[in-house]
Amino acid sequence: GAFGDEAKTTFLAQWRKHIGFFVNYVTALAKKDDAGQAEAKKGLDGYIAEHGDFLAGATGLPADAVKSPLQMHGDELLKTIDADAAGNYDDAPAGAPACASPVRWFGRRPLPNV
């Protein structure tokens, strides 16, 4: 990749970890395990901080500018999951476009350190 093998390895490890936090959240939600949901959210918060710092360092973008769309991604996906779990099927898809928007946001930004 444009950032090298080490960056690729770091990115993939962080990305896969964040998927695991969503899986943990869904599992805890299904079990009505509030502590498990809180732990998964805590993991996602850690991911946002860690991955945001990584992306900021790789791209030269300000960390806050990178973390904001990551936070929106997490918040909107959790809202969508919660709505779906509650049977609010009309509300669940409403958050889906916002869940993917960080990918589109980063894709439209110049990468000064490339």
C-alpha positions, 0 to 999 in steps of 0.5 A, a space after each residue: 500500500 501507499 503507506 507501507 507494510 507496517 502501516 497496512 498491518 497496523 490498519 488491518 489489526 485495528 480495523 479487525 479489532 473494531 469489528 470485534 467490538 461491534 460483534 461483542 455489542 450485538 452479542 451482549 445486546 442479544 443476551 440483555 447484558 448491559 455490562 457487556 454492552 458497556 464494555 464493547 462501547 468502551 472498546 469502540 471508544 478506545 478504537 476511535 482514539 487509537 485508530 484516529 491517531 494512527 490515521 492522523 499520523 499517516 495522513 497529516 490530518 488533524 487528529 480531531 478531524 479524523 476522530 470525528 467521523 470515526 465517532 459518528 460511524 460508531 454512534 450511528 451503527 450502534 443506533 442502527 443496531 439498537 433500533 433493529 434489536 428493538 424491532 424498530 425496523 423503519 428506524 434501523 436503516 435510517 442510520 445506515 448511510 451515516 455508518 458508511 460516511 467516514 469511508 466516503 469522507 476519508 476518500 474525498 480528502 487529500 492525503 498530504 503524506 502520500 
